Amino acid sequence: MLHTLISESGNSLLALGGILFAFLATVFATAKLSDYLPKDAGREFAHDGKLSAGKPRGAGIIFVLAFVAATLLFVPLDAEVIIYLVLIVISMLTGFLDDASKIPWGEYKKGFLDLCVAALVAFTFLKFNSNTIVLPLFDLQLTIHPVLFAVLIVILVWASVNVTNCTDGVDGLSGTLTIITIMTIYMIDRIMGVSEQFSYMILLFAVCILGYLWYNATPSKLMMGDAGSRAMGLFISIAILKTGSPLLYIPAALVLILDGGLGLLKVFLLRFLKIRILKNVRTPLHDQVRKVWGWSNTQTVFRFAIIQIIVAAAVIYGIQ
């Protein structure tokens, strides 16, 4: 297998081939298969939501499967990696089935499925990894009881999936922020000496998203749908866990958290505790900046990306 050659010889040219394969497979598969994707009906309550009506939706199934194919071909496989790939595909498929459904799946159904996937991630991670985490900004290590750690992992995975999903509402935004986040995690891996195996998977995932963004940049020709955003959120959570410093998720994904997470918090507090917050702020925040502040889609993507890059630079500098 190709990944065996990479493992044994460290052949950089073959590794480069994997990256090119991931990108080109995504680009060409998207061009050939986009017409077979379900069509978006337009989102009634989103700012400019009707503009997306009729566009192919669910393109996440293409770039996620391209990533899986590239990983199987070019990454040394073990049981842990295989389980993560299966879970990423499951998360993608649940999102795609929702994208293709004439009647959208309910929040509780999707939330339960996310919870099941998160529990499997927690079990898998603790099976193959230590329950000691590193706090690199404070030069500390902390050992957490496995049961408590499992609960915290479930919370992290569920939150990452859902905030990333909620951020998907502007052409190129969710994909761009995800790339910045996972490349920040890649730099953390390199600094902290994490296994090259998962670091290389991060590169493959990033270039697959870039292949999708080739078509999704404003004005977009298609959209990733839940098939893409949920898989991206899951991958981010797994990638940050593999660094051994899961608390770095907060700065590494800060804009994703604020953009998508504030809306989730707002709805949760109102629905279950009858507490109203952010009464005059539209959520997700990308709707606030476009509808109220008058930012264009391009300004929204660039400015959100700039903020996240600045935060990422500070984090990378701080842990060196």
C-alpha positions in Angstrom: 0.0 0.0 0.0 1.1 3.6 -0.6 0.8 4.6 3.0 3.2 1.8 3.9 5.8 3.3 1.7 5.3 6.7 3.4 5.6 5.1 6.8 8.8 3.2 6.0 10.7 5.7 3.9 9.3 9.1 4.8 9.0 9.7 1.0 8.1 13.4 0.8 7.2 13.1 -2.8 4.7 10.4 -2.1 3.3 12.5 0.7 3.0 15.4 -1.7 1.2 13.1 -4.1 -1.4 12.4 -1.3 -2.1 16.1 -0.9 -2.5 16.6 -4.6 -4.7 13.5 -4.9 -6.9 14.8 -2.1 -7.4 18.2 -3.8 -7.8 17.0 -7.3 -10.1 14.2 -6.3 -12.4 16.7 -4.6 -12.3 19.2 -7.4 -13.0 16.7 -10.2 -15.5 14.7 -8.2 -17.4 17.8 -7.3 -17.5 18.9 -11.0 -18.8 15.5 -12.1 -21.2 14.8 -9.3 -22.7 18.1 -8.1 -25.7 17.7 -10.4 -26.7 14.6 -8.5 -26.8 16.3 -5.2 -30.1 17.4 -3.5 -31.2 21.0 -4.2 -31.5 23.6 -1.5 -34.9 25.1 -0.9 -33.6 28.4 0.6 -33.6 29.2 4.3 -36.6 31.3 5.3 -35.2 33.0 8.4 -31.5 33.4 7.3 -30.3 36.7 5.8 -30.4 36.3 2.0 -31.4 32.7 2.6 -33.6 32.5 -0.5 -30.6 33.2 -2.7 -29.4 29.7 -2.1 -32.6 28.1 -3.4 -32.0 25.7 -6.2 -28.2 25.2 -5.6 -26.8 21.7 -5.1 -26.6 21.0 -1.4 -24.8 18.3 0.6 -21.4 18.6 -1.2 -19.8 17.6 2.0 -20.4 14.0 1.0 -17.9 14.5 -1.9 -15.0 16.2 0.0 -15.4 13.9 3.0 -15.3 10.8 0.9 -12.3 12.2 -1.0 -10.6 12.7 2.4 -11.4 9.2 3.4 -10.0 7.8 0.2 -6.8 9.9 0.5 -6.4 8.7 4.1 -6.8 5.0 3.2 -4.2 5.4 0.4 -1.6 7.6 2.0 -1.8 7.4 5.8 -0.5 4.5 7.9 -3.6 2.9 9.3 -4.3 1.6 12.8 -7.5 0.7 14.6 -7.9 4.2 16.1 -7.6 6.0 12.8 -10.0 3.5 11.1 -12.6 4.1 13.9 -12.3 7.9 13.5 -12.8 7.6 9.7 -15.9 5.5 10.3 -17.3 8.0 12.7 -16.6 10.9 10.3 -18.4 9.1 7.6 -21.4 8.4 9.9 -21.5 12.1 10.9 -21.4 13.1 7.2 -24.1 10.6 6.2 -26.5 11.7 8.9 -26.0 15.3 7.7 -26.4 14.3 4.1 -29.6 12.3 4.8 -31.0 15.5 6.5 -29.9 17.6 3.5 -31.7 15.2 1.1 -34.8 14.9 3.2 -37.9 16.8 2.1 -38.8 17.2 5.8 -35.8 18.4 7.8 -34.8 16.2 10.7 -35.7 17.6 14.1 -33.2 19.2 16.4 -33.6 16.4 19.0 -33.0 13.6 16.5 -29.8 15.2 15.2 -28.7 16.1 18.7 -29.2 12.4 19.8 -27.2 11.2 16.8 -24.4 13.7 17.6 -24.4 12.5 21.2 -24.0 8.8 20.1 -21.1 9.8 17.8 -19.5 11.9 20.6 -19.7 9.0 23.0 -18.0 6.7 20.5 -15.2 9.3 20.1 -14.8 9.5 23.8 -14.6 5.7 24.2 -12.1 5.4 21.3 -9.9 8.2 22.4 -9.6 6.9 26.0 -8.9 3.4 24.7 -5.9 4.5 22.7 -4.7 7.6 24.5 -3.8 8.9 27.9 -6.2 10.7 30.2 -3.5 13.3 31.0 -3.8 16.6 29.2 -1.3 19.4 28.8 -1.9 23.1 29.4 0.9 24.4 27.3 0.2 28.1 28.0 0.8 27.4 31.7 3.4 24.7 31.3 1.2 22.3 33.3 -0.1 18.7 33.0 -3.4 17.5 34.5 -4.6 14.0 34.9 -8.4 13.7 34.7 -10.4 10.7 35.9 -11.4 8.7 32.8 -15.2 9.0 33.5 -15.0 12.7 33.9 -12.7 13.0 30.9 -15.2 11.0 28.8 -18.0 13.4 29.7 -15.8 16.4 28.8 -14.9 14.8 25.5 -18.6 14.2 24.7 -19.3 17.9 25.5 -16.4 19.0 23.3 -17.4 16.8 20.3 -21.1 17.8 20.5 -20.2 21.5 20.8 -17.7 21.4 18.0 -20.1 19.6 15.6 -22.9 22.1 16.3 -21.1 25.4 16.4 -19.4 24.5 13.1 -22.8 23.5 11.6 -24.3 26.8 12.8 -21.5 28.8 11.2 -22.4 27.4 7.7 -24.5 30.2 6.4 -22.3 32.4 4.2 -20.5 31.3 1.1 -17.0 30.1 2.1 -17.2 31.1 5.8 -17.5 27.8 7.6 -14.9 26.1 5.3 -12.4 29.0 5.6 -12.7 29.1 9.4 -12.3 25.4 9.6 -9.2 25.4 7.5 -7.7 28.2 9.8 -8.6 26.2 12.9 -7.2 22.8 11.7 -4.0 24.4 10.4 -3.6 26.1 13.8 -4.0 22.6 15.3 -1.4 21.3 12.7 1.1 23.9 14.0 0.3 22.9 17.6 1.1 19.3 16.6 4.4 20.3 15.0 5.4 22.4 18.0 4.4 19.7 20.6 5.8 16.8 18.7 2.5 15.0 18.1 2.5 12.0 15.8 3.0 12.8 12.2 0.2 10.4 11.2 -2.6 12.6 12.4 -0.8 15.8 11.4 -0.7 14.5 7.8 -4.4 13.7 8.0 -5.0 17.4 8.9 -3.3 18.5 5.7 -5.4 16.0 3.7 -8.6 17.3 5.3 -7.6 20.9 4.7 -6.9 20.5 1.0 -10.2 18.6 0.5 -12.0 21.6 2.0 -10.0 23.8 -0.4 -11.2 21.7 -3.3 -14.8 22.3 -2.1 -14.1 26.1 -1.7 -13.1 26.2 -5.3 -16.8 26.1 -6.0 -18.2 27.6 -2.9 -16.4 31.0 -3.0 -18.9 33.9 -3.5 -21.0 33.6 -5.6 -21.2 29.9 -4.7 -22.2 27.2 -7.1 -23.0 24.6 -4.4 -23.1 24.2 -0.6 -21.7 21.7 1.8 -24.8 21.3 3.8 -24.9 19.4 7.1 -23.0 16.6 5.4 -19.9 18.9 5.3 -20.3 21.1 8.4 -21.0 18.3 10.8 -18.1 16.2 9.6 -15.8 19.2 9.8 -16.9 19.9 13.4 -16.2 16.3 14.3 -12.8 16.3 12.7 -11.8 19.5 14.5 -12.7 17.9 17.9 -10.8 14.8 17.2 -7.8 16.8 15.9 -7.6 19.0 19.0 -8.0 15.9 21.3 -5.0 14.3 19.5 -2.8 17.3 20.4 -3.2 16.3 24.1 -4.3 19.9 24.8 -8.0 19.9 24.2 -8.5 23.3 26.0 -6.7 24.9 23.1 -10.0 24.3 21.1 -11.3 27.5 22.6 -8.7 29.9 21.0 -8.1 27.7 18.0 -11.8 27.8 17.1 -12.8 31.0 18.8 -14.6 32.6 15.8 -16.5 29.4 15.1 -17.5 29.2 18.8 -18.7 32.8 18.9 -20.4 32.8 15.5 -22.3 29.5 16.0 -22.2 29.0 19.7 -23.9 32.2 20.8 -27.0 31.2 18.9 -27.0 27.8 20.5 -26.6 29.4 24.0 -29.3 31.9 23.2 -31.8 29.2 22.2 -30.9 26.9 25.1 -31.4 29.6 27.7 -34.7 30.8 26.3 -36.1 27.3 25.7 -35.2 25.6 28.9 -34.6 28.4 31.4 -36.8 31.2 30.0 -33.8 33.5 30.1 -33.4 36.0 27.2 -30.0 37.2 26.2 -28.7 39.2 23.3 -32.2 40.5 22.5 -31.0 42.9 19.9 -28.3 40.7 18.3 -29.1 38.3 15.5 -27.5 34.9 15.6 -25.5 33.4 14.1 -23.3 36.5 14.3 -22.7 36.3 10.5 -26.4 37.3 10.1 -25.9 40.2 12.6 -22.9 41.7 10.7 -24.6 41.3 7.3 -28.2 42.3 8.1 -27.5 45.0 10.8 -23.9 46.2 10.2 -24.1 46.0 6.4 -21.1 43.8 5.7 -21.0 42.0 2.4 -20.5 38.2 2.3 -16.9 38.8 1.2 -16.3 41.2 4.0 -17.8 38.8 6.5 -15.6 35.9 5.4 -12.4 38.0 5.3 -12.9 39.8 8.6 -13.9 36.7 10.5 -10.9 34.9 9.0 -8.6 37.8 9.9 -9.8 37.7 13.5 -9.2 34.0 13.8 -5.8 34.2 12.2 -4.7 36.9 14.7 -5.9 34.7 17.6 -4.2 31.7 16.1 -0.9 33.6 15.7 -1.1 34.5 19.4 -1.7 30.9 20.4 1.1 29.5 18.3 3.5 32.1 19.7 2.3 31.5 23.3 3.0 27.7 23.3 6.5 27.8 21.7 
